[in-house]
Amino acid sequence: MANAFFSDLLATISERGRTLLRRGDSADTKRDADGLLELCDALLSGRGEASGTAMAREVLDIYRELDAAGRRAFFEGLVRDFGPDRERLAQAIEQWRAEPSDEDASSLHFASEPRRQELIRRLNRAPGGTGDLVNMRADLLGMMNGHTDLAALDRDVSHLLSSWFNRGFLVLRRIDWSTPANILEKIIRYEAVHEISDWDDLRRRIDPVDRRCYAFFHPAMVDEPLIFVEVALTETIPGAIAPLLAVDRQHLPIERARTAVFYSISNTQRGLGGISFGSFLIKQVVEELRRELPKLDTFVTLSPVPGFMAWVKQDKDLPLSDEDREVLKRLDDPKWFESPETATLLRGVLEPLAAHYFLRARTSKGRLIDSVARFHLGNGARLERINWLGDLSPKGVRESAGIMVNYLYRLDDIEKNHEAYANDGEVVASSAVKKLLKGEGRRLLDMRLS
């Protein structure tokens, strides 16, 4: 109710501002990139609250009308013309050099801020402005595509979004069959891990007694789930996804549930890519589940490994013998997993390789390759188990040779595990996973001695 009242109030202010603008020259604004940049400059020049809110809304409306070329020209103009005030910055630098003080340091900080940051703040005041800015950043990310000319603009946008979308602003809500249909429809559309085929499929995931779904929302985007988590309640830790999603599965009586399995976690907003919602989001879901079901004692994921096969195919420094490489050629047969002999041979190569992928392999910047691993380890989980043939869907076979993994969330260890990963890049893993890596080491030693 409070959010609805606030939104209505903003809309009223904006509409009154539009009336004021219509009495002026706003109707003559050119509806192209150059005209939009002029309007942004006017917005920064400082007017009343009502007219400023209305002008911000008009900027966002005109932006929405631009084609791809116009949007790129607009972004380029923001980089070119809306940086720091150089004269003011030079004066602040000279003052700091002459006699450094806390006051001069503060002046230097504010003078160095690009004008486009204040522009983005003012655009955010428009009704619906936060969601529009998230969509605008999605456009920006699509246009960057490895190019650096727009990187300065993206740094400024992502800096502000990181402040506005930190964990303190996010609200956790349970999604069930009574949730409004417009939100349920978005859960279907945004599911990024295991496709939801239709409304019946969605109901099987959120309505039974042994299923839960939770979503994080932002107060400025009340009908847009930012990230949602699908949960299966089971007796033990599962190693495969098919039984959890089976149409004809038997529902587990809730009193027998001891394990909560996070089997699908989807980020919904492309414009928030790379924006951290903060650590311990999963811990918040765990605490919610424990309040409702105190007998739950194990909290794990059943996670995909989306980058594994791409790494296997592209990395030329894999710890493999010539014999292992010959075995990997069997993956060319799309039905390789239907042959027990082939599956056994591939398992002997791919399981140790998966352990290496998580525990040893890194990007050129020293980061873990797998984005799912980065998320869970950053949230304080432990890499618990590598599951052979856990996902035999076409996508699972293509992306990870069917391998899935369990990340274990143990409440007493979450902060410690998070610190180990965040500060030292350490992957906290079970002895079972480490033994797979030791097996790889023994194989390499045998290769050297032969």
C-alpha positions in Angstrom: 0.0 0.0 0.0 2.8 2.4 0.9 4.6 1.7 -2.4 1.4 2.2 -4.4 0.7 5.5 -2.6 4.3 6.7 -3.2 4.1 5.8 -6.9 0.8 7.6 -7.3 2.3 10.7 -5.6 5.2 10.7 -7.9 2.9 10.3 -10.9 0.9 13.3 -9.7 4.0 15.4 -9.3 5.2 14.4 -12.7 1.9 15.1 -14.4 1.8 18.6 -12.8 5.3 19.1 -14.0 4.3 18.1 -17.5 1.6 20.7 -17.5 4.2 23.3 -16.6 6.5 22.1 -19.3 3.8 22.2 -21.9 3.3 25.9 -21.2 7.0 26.3 -22.0 9.0 25.1 -24.9 9.3 21.4 -24.1 6.9 20.4 -26.9 9.6 21.7 -29.4 12.2 19.3 -28.1 13.8 17.3 -30.9 13.1 13.7 -30.5 16.5 12.4 -31.6 19.8 11.9 -29.8 20.9 15.5 -30.1 17.6 16.8 -28.8 17.7 14.2 -26.0 21.2 15.4 -24.9 20.0 19.0 -24.9 17.1 18.0 -22.7 19.5 16.2 -20.3 21.6 19.3 -20.1 18.5 21.3 -19.2 17.6 18.7 -16.6 21.0 19.2 -14.9 20.6 23.0 -15.0 18.3 22.8 -12.0 14.5 23.5 -12.0 11.7 23.0 -9.6 10.9 19.5 -8.3 7.8 19.0 -10.3 9.2 20.2 -13.6 12.4 18.3 -13.0 10.5 15.1 -12.3 8.4 15.6 -15.5 11.5 16.4 -17.6 13.2 13.2 -16.3 10.2 11.2 -17.4 10.3 12.9 -20.8 14.0 12.0 -21.2 13.2 8.4 -20.6 10.2 8.4 -22.9 12.2 9.9 -25.8 15.0 7.5 -25.2 12.6 4.6 -25.5 11.5 6.0 -29.0 15.1 6.0 -30.3 16.4 3.2 -32.6 19.6 1.4 -31.9 21.7 4.0 -33.7 20.1 6.8 -31.9 20.6 5.1 -28.5 24.3 4.6 -29.3 24.7 8.2 -30.3 23.0 9.2 -27.0 25.4 7.0 -25.0 28.4 8.4 -26.9 27.2 11.9 -26.1 27.0 11.1 -22.4 30.6 9.9 -22.5 31.8 12.9 -24.5 29.9 15.8 -23.0 28.8 14.8 -19.5 32.1 14.0 -17.8 33.6 16.0 -14.8 33.7 19.8 -14.9 37.4 20.1 -15.8 37.8 23.7 -14.7 36.3 22.9 -11.3 38.3 19.7 -11.0 41.6 21.6 -11.8 40.9 24.1 -9.1 40.2 21.4 -6.6 43.4 19.7 -7.5 45.4 22.9 -7.0 43.7 23.5 -3.6 44.6 20.0 -2.5 48.2 20.4 -3.6 48.6 23.7 -1.9 47.2 22.7 1.5 45.7 19.2 1.8 42.8 19.0 4.2 39.6 17.0 4.8 37.6 19.8 3.3 39.8 20.0 0.2 39.6 16.2 -0.2 35.8 16.4 -0.1 35.9 19.1 -2.7 38.2 17.1 -4.9 35.9 14.1 -4.6 32.8 16.0 -5.7 34.6 17.9 -8.4 35.8 14.6 -10.0 32.3 13.2 -10.2 31.1 13.0 -13.9 27.9 15.1 -14.5 26.3 12.0 -15.9 26.1 10.5 -12.5 23.9 13.4 -11.2 21.9 13.0 -14.5 21.3 9.4 -13.7 20.2 10.3 -10.2 17.7 12.8 -11.5 16.4 10.3 -14.1 15.8 7.9 -11.2 13.3 10.4 -9.7 10.9 9.9 -12.6 7.9 7.6 -12.0 9.2 4.2 -13.1 12.6 5.6 -13.6 14.5 2.8 -11.8 13.2 0.1 -14.1 13.8 2.3 -17.1 17.4 2.8 -16.1 17.9 -0.9 -15.6 16.5 -1.5 -19.1 18.8 1.3 -20.4 21.8 -0.5 -19.0 20.8 -3.7 -20.7 21.0 -1.7 -24.0 24.3 -0.3 -23.0 25.8 -3.8 -22.2 24.5 -5.1 -25.6 26.3 -2.2 -27.4 29.6 -2.6 -25.5 30.3 -6.2 -26.6 34.0 -6.0 -25.9 34.3 -2.3 -27.0 35.7 0.1 -24.4 34.4 3.4 -25.7 31.3 3.2 -23.5 33.1 1.7 -20.5 33.2 5.0 -18.6 29.4 5.4 -18.9 28.9 1.8 -17.7 31.1 2.3 -14.7 29.0 5.3 -13.6 25.6 3.5 -14.2 26.8 0.3 -12.5 28.2 2.3 -9.5 24.8 3.9 -8.8 22.8 0.7 -9.4 25.1 -1.1 -7.0 24.1 1.4 -4.3 20.4 1.2 -5.1 20.2 -2.6 -5.4 22.3 -3.7 -2.4 20.9 -6.3 -0.1 19.4 -3.8 2.4 16.8 -2.7 -0.2 15.8 -6.2 -1.3 12.6 -7.8 0.0 12.1 -11.6 0.1 8.7 -12.9 -0.8 7.3 -16.4 -1.3 5.9 -17.2 -4.7 2.9 -19.6 -4.7 -0.2 -20.2 -6.7 -2.0 -17.2 -5.0 0.7 -14.8 -6.2 -0.6 -12.3 -8.8 -0.7 -13.7 -12.4 1.5 -11.0 -13.8 4.4 -12.0 -11.5 3.8 -15.8 -12.1 4.0 -15.1 -15.8 7.4 -13.5 -15.3 8.6 -16.5 -13.3 7.8 -18.6 -16.4 9.4 -16.2 -18.8 12.6 -15.5 -16.7 13.4 -19.1 -15.7 17.0 -19.5 -17.0 18.1 -22.9 -15.7 15.3 -25.5 -16.3 12.7 -24.2 -18.7 9.1 -24.0 -17.5 7.0 -25.2 -20.3 3.5 -24.0 -19.3 1.3 -23.0 -16.4 0.8 -26.7 -15.4 4.6 -27.0 -15.2 4.8 -23.9 -13.1 2.1 -25.2 -10.7 4.1 -28.4 -10.2 7.1 -26.4 -9.1 5.4 -24.0 -6.6 2.1 -25.5 -5.4 2.8 -29.0 -4.0 3.5 -29.4 -0.3 7.2 -30.3 -0.9 8.0 -27.4 -3.2 8.8 -23.7 -2.5 9.7 -20.7 -4.6 11.1 -17.4 -3.2 11.9 -14.1 -5.1 13.7 -11.0 -4.2 12.0 -7.7 -5.1 13.1 -4.0 -5.0 10.7 -1.4 -3.6 11.0 0.6 -6.8 10.2 -2.4 -9.0 7.4 -4.0 -7.0 6.2 -6.3 -9.8 9.6 -7.4 -11.1 11.3 -10.3 -9.4 15.0 -9.6 -9.5 16.2 -13.1 -8.6 14.1 -16.1 -7.7 15.0 -19.5 -6.2 13.1 -22.8 -6.7 13.3 -25.2 -3.9 12.6 -29.0 -3.6 12.1 -30.5 -0.2 13.6 -34.1 -0.1 14.8 -36.7 2.3 18.4 -36.8 1.0 20.8 -34.9 -1.3 19.8 -35.6 -4.9 22.3 -36.1 -7.7 20.1 -35.7 -10.7 17.5 -33.1 -11.8 15.0 -35.4 -13.7 13.4 -37.0 -10.7 12.8 -33.5 -9.2 11.0 -32.3 -12.3 9.2 -35.5 -13.2 5.5 -35.0 -14.0 4.4 -38.2 -12.3 6.7 -38.0 -9.2 5.3 -38.8 -5.7 5.0 -35.9 -3.4 7.0 -36.2 -0.2 5.0 -35.8 3.1 6.3 -32.6 4.7 7.1 -34.3 8.0 9.7 -36.5 6.2 11.6 -33.6 4.6 15.1 -33.1 5.9 16.8 -31.5 2.9 16.1 -28.3 1.0 17.4 -28.4 -2.5 17.9 -25.1 -4.4 17.7 -26.5 -7.9 17.1 -23.3 -9.9 18.3 -19.8 -9.3 17.5 -17.2 -12.0 18.6 -13.6 -12.3 15.9 -11.9 -14.3 17.2 -8.4 -15.2 20.0 -8.3 -17.8 20.5 -4.6 -17.0 21.7 -5.7 -13.5 24.4 -8.0 -14.9 27.5 -7.7 -12.8 25.7 -5.8 -10.1 26.1 -7.7 -6.8 23.0 -7.9 -4.7 25.3 -8.7 -1.8 26.4 -11.9 -0.3 24.3 -14.3 1.8 21.1 -14.0 -0.3 20.8 -17.8 -0.1 21.3 -17.6 3.7 18.2 -15.5 3.9 16.2 -18.1 2.0 17.7 -20.8 4.3 16.6 -18.8 7.4 13.1 -18.4 6.0 12.8 -22.2 5.4 14.1 -23.0 8.9 11.5 -20.8 10.5 8.8 -22.6 8.7 10.3 -26.1 8.8 12.6 -26.5 11.8 13.3 -30.2 11.0 15.3 -29.3 7.9 19.0 -29.9 8.6 20.6 -29.9 5.1 20.6 -27.1 2.6 22.2 -27.8 -0.8 21.9 -26.8 -4.4 21.7 -29.0 -7.5 23.5 -26.8 -9.9 24.4 -26.8 -13.6 28.0 -26.3 -14.8 27.2 -24.1 -17.8 30.8 -23.2 -18.9 32.4 -26.7 -18.5 32.3 -28.0 -22.0 33.2 -24.7 -23.5 36.3 -24.8 -21.3 37.1 -28.4 -22.3 36.9 -27.5 -26.0 38.9 -24.3 -25.9 41.6 -24.8 -23.2 44.7 -26.3 -24.7 46.5 -26.8 -21.4 44.2 -29.4 -19.9 45.7 -32.0 -17.6 45.1 -34.8 -20.1 47.1 -37.7 -21.6 46.9 -38.6 -25.3 44.7 -41.5 -24.3 42.3 -39.2 -22.4 42.0 -37.0 -25.5 41.1 -40.0 -27.5 38.4 -40.9 -25.0 37.0 -37.3 -25.2 36.4 -37.8 -28.9 33.5 -40.1 -28.0 31.6 -36.9 -26.9 31.0 -36.3 -30.7 28.3 -38.9 -30.5 25.2 -37.0 -29.2 23.9 -40.2 -27.6 27.2 -41.2 -25.9 25.6 -41.5 -22.5 23.3 -44.4 -23.7 26.4 -46.6 -24.0 27.5 -47.9 -20.6 31.0 -48.6 -21.8 31.4 -45.1 -23.3 29.9 -43.5 -20.2 32.3 -45.3 -17.9 35.3 -44.3 -20.0 34.2 -40.7 -20.1 33.5 -40.6 -16.4 37.1 -41.6 -15.7 38.3 -38.5 -17.7 35.6 -35.9 -17.1 35.1 -36.2 -13.3 38.8 -35.4 -12.5 38.7 -32.7 -15.1 35.6 -31.2 -13.5 37.5 -31.1 -10.1 40.4 -29.4 -11.8 37.9 -26.9 -13.4 36.6 -25.8 -10.0 39.8 -26.1 -7.9 42.6 -25.1 -10.2 41.4 -23.5 -13.5 41.1 -19.7 -13.6 40.4 -16.9 -16.1 43.3 -14.6 -17.2 42.2 -12.3 -14.3 42.4 -15.0 -11.7 38.7 -15.6 -11.3 36.8 -18.9 -11.3 35.6 -19.6 -14.8 32.1 -20.8 -13.8 29.7 -18.0 -12.9 27.4 -20.4 -10.9 30.4 -21.4 -8.8 31.3 -17.7 -8.2 27.8 -17.0 -7.0 27.5 -19.9 -4.5 31.1 -19.7 -3.2 30.6 -15.9 -2.8 27.5 -16.7 -0.8 29.4 -19.0 1.6 28.7 -22.4 0.2 31.0 -25.4 0.0 31.6 -27.4 -3.2 30.1 -30.7 -1.9 29.7 -33.2 -4.7 30.2 -33.6 -8.5 27.3 -35.6 -9.9 27.9 -37.8 -13.0 25.0 -37.7 -15.5 23.0 -35.4 -13.3 21.3 -33.6 -16.2 20.7 -35.5 -19.5 18.6 -32.8 -21.1 20.0 -31.6 -24.5 21.2 -28.4 -22.8 22.8 -30.3 -19.9 24.7 -32.7 -22.2 25.8 -29.8 -24.5 27.0 -27.5 -21.8 28.4 -29.8 -19.1 28.4 -33.4 -20.5 25.5 -34.0 -18.0 27.5 -33.1 -14.9 25.8 -31.3 -12.1 27.2 -30.3 -8.7 25.9 -29.8 -5.1 26.9 -26.7 -3.2 26.3 -27.2 0.6 25.1 -24.3 2.8 26.0 -25.0 6.4 24.9 -22.1 8.5 27.8 -22.2 10.9 30.3 -22.1 8.1 28.8 -19.6 5.6 30.6 -16.5 6.8 33.9 -18.4 7.1 33.6 -19.9 3.7 32.6 -16.5 2.2 35.7 -14.8 3.7 38.0 -17.6 2.4 36.7 -17.1 -1.1 36.4 -13.3 -1.0 39.8 -12.6 0.6 42.0 -15.4 -0.7 40.1 -16.9 -3.7 39.9 -20.2 -1.8 37.4 -22.8 -3.0 36.2 -24.6 0.0 35.5 -28.2 -1.1 34.6 -31.5 0.4 37.2 -34.3 0.7 35.2 -36.3 -2.0 35.8 -33.5 -4.6 39.5 -33.1 -3.5 40.0 -36.8 -4.0 39.0 -36.5 -7.6 41.7 -34.0 -8.1 44.2 -36.2 -6.3 43.3 -39.0 -8.7 44.2 -36.6 -11.5 47.6 -36.0 -10.0 48.3 -39.7 -9.7 47.4 -40.1 -13.4 49.8 -37.3 -14.4 52.6 -38.8 -12.3 52.1 -42.2 -14.1 52.3 -40.4 -17.4 55.7 -38.8 -16.4 57.1 -42.1 -15.2 56.1 -44.1 -18.3 
